[in-house]
Amino acid sequence: MTISEPTSQNRLVTNKLTVTTNKPIMTRGLLSLAVASSLLLVGCGDDNDSTTVIEYVTSVEPISAFNKIQIDSAFGLANTATPTAKCDITIEKVSYQTKGAAGENTNATAALMLPSGDSADCQGDRPILLYAHGTTTDKDYDFSQVANPQNPAAGEATSIAANFAAQGYIVVAPNYAGYDDSNLDYHPYLVADQQSTDMIDALDNARSIIDQQQRANNTNYTDISDSGELFLSGYSQGGYVAMATARQLEQDNRSVTAIAPLSGPYALAAFGDAIFLGNVNIGATRFAPLLATGLQEKYGNLYRNTTEIFTANYANTQLPSLLSFAELVQANQLPDNALFEAKPTNNSVIDNLPISELPFAFLGFDDENYLIRTDFRAAYVADSLQNPDGLVPEITNGLTAANPKNNLRKALKDNDLRGYVPTMPTLLCGGNQDPTVFYDLNTGSMSAILQQLSAQNPQAKLNISVLDVDATNTASRPDQMTFTMIGGASMNQWDANTVVTDVQSRFANTYQQISTAAYTQALDAGLSSEQAQQAAAATILARYHGGLVSSACTNATRQFFDQEFTQS
């Protein structure tokens, strides 16, 4: 199965998704089961002046330590592209003060990962990776819980620890306000200024702690120091947060060595329009409450009561939650993926919309158990049609709507990252068949805008690489490049072709292995060949965003950052 987005004549980005396949379209039952299963699994300057940030430091708590043998043997990453560990690592938890979406004082926690060992890669001046994690509804998500299967952060945290901390990076990974021990009773999801402030507060506090502990001769800190080099990355929500944080650091005249935003919803306003018009992404019912609550706290005008946006069954559900997403669904506090009421709704604005061509979009609709009220959706859709975004429903200038009237659309526009032009070396990475964060609409639109700006102003000397890790369907996307260099001020230092070939090859091999295994398992369970093909396609769809692409982009990011560090 191939999910592709046909390119418009101006080759900016596509506005609708179509499906080409030589296999039978998967049944609702098989796809629903696979998606439900996946949701159970997924989900500038070096300011070291302690006098300016010391007052914000709350505490640092030792959590765990791993030697190189444990990292290589017990982390369960043997089948990924993760390299052999160079360093032992110590994991500590940092508590710090930050702000909520409304500017209120609150607290948050972060993981601080420290490399150690005899290798030169583990001692002396070390670069910092400031990492932003992906979306979760789990209140107890704690990035310091590396290799702890009881914590929902374990998978992502373990991967980052092995790929970066064990390779000699100091890693600072905030859990964000609203999670872990934070006393904020909501999370400011995709609120750009708050999330970037949260990230920078964590960074400043981690740097203060490093300075403090070195002066106190703490053995975990005596052999390493902050080199001043700062790398930013993150996946999914974290990709958006990493880009927003880079923008804020640039505005504050603080240098950043390089960034790698991965699979983020950068074109947030266009993405919202696409979903409300019927192209419902997988995972929508976990994203929508987080987003609506955070934006309501920021702007105060999305609704007067949650019953104005959410249906009665779900209006009182609070996220993040101590219940897992699966438990929330089981307790009827969230629908599994039904965001909207299925047609006919008796609302002409909604009923006259074309049916989405996404093969999984039907999961976003239900006759009774859906999340967002139809009248709220209709008001949003009416404004999107009257005051359209430059990408959706038709491609015009690729930019945000000039004058949206709907308050939710205004908020999304205010947090849209189109228009930001990174001046540091940048890697944008994702996969074009992503059913959760649509690649062409987000990474593709950023790439097109930046290419246009670079062509108009060559003196800007942009240094941006855009990598689509999925080259398995290039025949259906003849006008789409799987790798693009924009500007290229110093890209000759990176053996990009070798890295891209390696990453895309590994992705394709893993893609095939997962598909074959799912097909064989279905046959063994007694399904027909046709049903087994459908099951394999559904399994790929379910594991695409949270497994296939995240692993591949992490691999590319490590190699991209390594060349920037070693060449500096």
Residue, then its C-alpha position, 0 to 999 in steps of 0.5 A: m500500500t502506498i499513501s501519497e500526496p500528489t503535487s500541485q503545479n507550483r510544487l509547493v505542497t499537496n492539499k489532499l491525500t490519495v491512495t494507490t495500491n495493488k492490494p485490496i483496501m484493508t477492511r475496517g475491522l483489521l485496520s481498527l484492530a491494528v491502529a488500536s494496538s499501535l495506540l497501546l504501544v505508542g504514542c543560543g548562547d552558552d549562558n553559564d552565568s550561575t547568578t542569572v539562573i541559580e535561583y531557578v534550580t530546585s533539585v537534582e536527583p540521581i536515578s540510575a547508571f548504566n555501563k557500556i555492556q548494559i547499554d549494548s546488551a540490555f537496552g533492546l536496540a540491537n536490531t536498530a541502527t544504534p551504534t555500540a556505546k562509547c560511554d557509560i551513562t548516569i541518569e539524573k532528574v532535574s526539577y526546575q521552575t517554569k511558566g504555564a500557558a497563561g504565564e502562571n508560575t509552575n514547576a517541571t522536571a527533566a532528565l539529565m544524562l551524563p556520559s562517562g568513561d575512559s574514552a576521549d569521547c566521554q570526557g572533557d568538553r561535551p556538547i549538549l543535546l536539548y531533546a523534546h519528546g513526542t505526544t503522550t497523554d500519560k501524566d507519569y511520563d518521565f524521561s529519566q526512567v531509561a530502560n524502565p518498562q513500567n514507565p511510558a517514557a522508557g522506549e523514547a528515553t532509552s533510544i535517546a540515551a543510547n544514541f546520544a548520551a552513550q556517544g558522548y553527548i550531555v542530554v537534557a530532556p524536559n518532561y514538560a509542564g503538566y507531566d511527572d511531578s509538575n503541579l500544573d493540571y494541564h499541558p500547554y500542548l503546541v503553545a509555541d512560546q510556553q513550550s520553548t520557554d519550558m525547554i530553555d528553562a530546563l537547559d539553563n537549570a541543567r547548565s547551572i547544575i553542571d556548574q554547581q556539581q563540578r565546583a562541589n567535586n561531584t564524581n559524576y561531573t568532574d571529568i566532563s564540562d559543557s563545551g557550549e555547543l548546543f544541539l536541538s532535536g525532538y520527534s513529533q510534538g517534539g519536532y515542533v517544540a525543537m523548531a519553536t525553541a530554536r526560533q526563540l533562542e535565535q530571537d534571544n541572540r543565543s547561538v545554536t550549533a545545529i537542529a534536527p526537528l523530526s516529523g513535527p506539525y510545523a504548519l499547525a494551522a493548515f494541519g488543523d484545517a485539513i483534519f477539520l475538513g475530514n482528513v482525520n489523522i491517527g491519534a486525533t482523539r489524544f491530540a485534540p483535548l491536549l491542544a484545545t486545553g492548552l490553547q484555551e489556557k493561553y488565549g481564554n476564548l476558545y470556549r466558555n465551557t468544555t461542553e461547547i467543544f466536546t460531546a457530553n461523554y468526554a467533556n470532563t476528561q482531563l489530560p494528561s491522565l494517570l490512566s493510560f490511553a487504553e484505560l481512558v478508552q476502556a473507561n469511556q473517557l476518550p473515543d479510540n479515534a473517532l473525532f467527528e460525527a459520521k455523515p449524515t449530520n443534518n448540518s449542511v456545512i459538514d454534509n457537503l464536504p467531500i469524503s476524505e480519500l485517506p484509507f484510514a480516515f473513516l476511523g475518525f468518524d462515528d454515529e454516536n461516540y465521537l469527541i468534537r461537537t458537530d456545531f463546533r466543527a461546522a463553525y470552524v469549517a465555515d471559516s476555513l472555507q471563507n478565509p482559507d489557509g494557503l495550503v488547505p483546501e487549495i494551494t495558493n501561497g502556502l502561508t497561513a490564512a490572512n484573516p481567520k475569524n474563528n478563535l481556534r483558527k486564530a490560535l493555530k495561526d499564532n502558533d504556526l511555524r511557517g515563516y521561521v527561517p533557521t540560520m543554523p545547520t538544520l535537518l528536517c526529517g520524516g516519512n511521506q506515508d505518515p498517517t499521524v503527522f502528514y509529511d507533505l503538509n508539514t515538512g514538505s510545506m516548510s521545505a518548499i517555503l525555505q527553498q523559495l526563500s533561498a532562491q530569492n535570497p542566495q545571500a542568506k546562505l541557508n544550510i538545510s537538509v530535508l530527508d524523507v526516510d521512506a523511498t519505498n514508494t518513489a514510483s508513485r511520487p515522481d515529482q517528490m525528492t526524497f532528499t533535498m539540500i537548501g542553501g548548502a553553506s557547509m554541507n560538503q562537510w557531511d557525507a549526506n549521500t552515504v547517510v541518506t542511502d544508509v537510512q533509507s535502505r535500513f528503513a526499507n528493510t525494516y518496512q519489509q520485515i514488519s510487513t512479511a512478519a505480519y503477513t505470515q502471522a495472519l496466514d498462520a492464524g488462518l486468514s486468507s491471503e487477501q486478508a493477510q495482505q490487509a493485515a500486513a498493510a494495517t500493521i505498517l500503518a499502525r507502526y509507521h509514525g511511532g516506530l519506523v520513522s522515529s527510529a530512522c530519523t534518530n539515526a539520521t540525526r545522530q550522524f548529522f549532529d556528529q559531523e557538526f560536532t567533529q567539524s567544529 
